[in-house]
Structures are given as structure tokens and as C-alpha cells.
């Protein structure tokens, strides 16, 4: 397991920084966010240091993805939430503040005032088709 000595999440994994742990396996840790969006806001992280989604090995992502539903179900049950968001950001421009991949499980209720900030635009069909083709081509060269 790799570790970045300057990473707060690696320090939490190593027991060098405190957290309110809710779940742990050999490869994954889930703990409450210290600056929660709502009661029960939980972070799910791999124990190995991976800065973002694109640098995270598939097996690590599978371990984290396998834990997310269990954590979300427990958080919803405990908080009485009506639903939840699972959010994950990559790079500063997308809102990533800690550069260790992490998934937010955010309990939600109707009218809670929490917004995602997505700005939707009218699709341009030619642009959608062109973009889809370019993405397909990029994926075929992997």
C-alpha cells in the first residue's frame, strides 16, 4: 500500500490523524466528513494513495465501489434521509481539495437546499454526435 506523508487521508489511514470511522476493510476506509454538507456525510477512500480517478488502479476502484452501497444504505438508515448523492471530484478546477481519491456519500431530503451546481444547456445535436464519435475513437485506442 502506497502512502503520501503529506496527505491528510494517508495520515488518517496510518492513524496519525483522527477520524470518526464508520467502516473499514483491508483496502477501504469510510469516515465522517469533518465539514459535512448534511448529517451523516461520509467519505469512502482507498487506503492506498491515489491522487484521482485516472491514476487509481481498477482493482482499487472495485474495492471502493463494493463498499459504497453498504455505507450509503447505513447512512440513509441512520439519518432517515430520503435519498443520497455519491460525488467524486478530480482536480482543483472540479472542486477536488484533497488529492487522494474519495467518494462523498451525502444524505439528502427534499427541500434541503443542497445544490449540485450543474448548469444545463440546450443540446446541439450535431455537437452531441461529433463528441460521442470523438469519445468512442479515444476509447478504442486504449
Residue pairs with C-beta under 8 A, 6 or more apart in sequence:
1 27
1 47
1 48
2 48
2 49
3 10
3 13
3 14
3 48
3 49
4 10
4 49
4 100
5 11
7 49
7 98
7 99
7 100
8 17
8 98
8 100
9 45
9 49
9 98
9 100
9 102
10 49
10 100
11 17
12 18
12 19
12 29
12 31
13 29
13 45
13 47
19 29
19 31
19 32
19 34
20 31
20 32
21 29
21 30
21 31
22 30
22 31
22 32
22 42
22 71
22 74
22 75
23 29
23 30
23 44
23 67
23 70
23 71
23 74
24 30
25 63
25 67
26 47
27 46
27 47
27 48
27 60
27 63
28 44
28 45
28 46
28 47
28 63
28 64
28 66
28 67
29 44
29 45
29 46
29 47
30 42
30 43
30 44
30 45
30 67
30 71
30 105
31 42
31 43
32 40
32 41
32 42
32 43
33 41
33 42
33 43
33 104
37 104
37 106
37 114
38 79
38 81
38 106
38 107
38 108
38 109
38 112
38 114
39 79
39 107
40 75
40 78
40 79
40 81
40 105
40 107
41 104
41 105
41 106
41 107
42 71
42 75
42 104
42 105
43 102
43 103
43 104
43 105
44 64
44 67
44 68
44 71
44 102
44 103
44 105
45 64
45 100
45 101
45 102
45 103
46 56
46 60
46 63
46 64
46 101
48 60
49 100
50 56
50 57
50 60
50 100
50 101
51 99
51 100
51 101
52 90
52 91
52 96
52 99
52 101
53 61
53 88
53 90
53 101
54 90
55 101
56 101
64 101
64 103
68 86
68 103
68 105
71 105
72 84
72 86
72 105
75 81
75 84
75 105
75 107
76 83
76 84
76 107
79 107
81 107
81 108
81 109
82 108
82 109
82 110
83 107
83 108
83 109
84 105
84 106
84 107
84 108
85 104
85 105
85 106
85 108
85 114
85 116
86 103
86 104
86 105
86 106
87 103
87 104
87 106
87 116
88 101
88 102
88 103
88 104
89 95
89 96
90 96
106 114
108 114
